[in-house]
Amino acid sequence: MFRLKQAQNLESHPHPHDPTRKGSIFVEYLLLVTIVGIGVIVGISCVRMALNNELFDLANAINAINC
C-alpha cells in the first residue's frame, strides 16, 4: 500500500523536462523582461525630463548674466 501511494505521488509531480513546464518558465521570463523593460523606459524618460529642465535653468542663468 505504501509503495502504491509513493508511485501515485511521483506520477502527480511534473517531470523537470516536461515541455509544458518549459513553456511556463518562458512565459515567466518574458513577463519579467517586459516589466523591467517598461521600468527602464520610464526611468530614462524621467531622467531626460530632469536633464532638460536643468539645461533650461542653466540657459536662463547664462542669459541673465549677458543682459
Buried (B, 14 or more C-beta within 10 A) or exposed (E): EEEEEEEEEEEEEEEEEEEEEEEEEEEEEEEEEEEEEEEEEEEEEEEEEEEEEEEEEEEEEEEEEEE
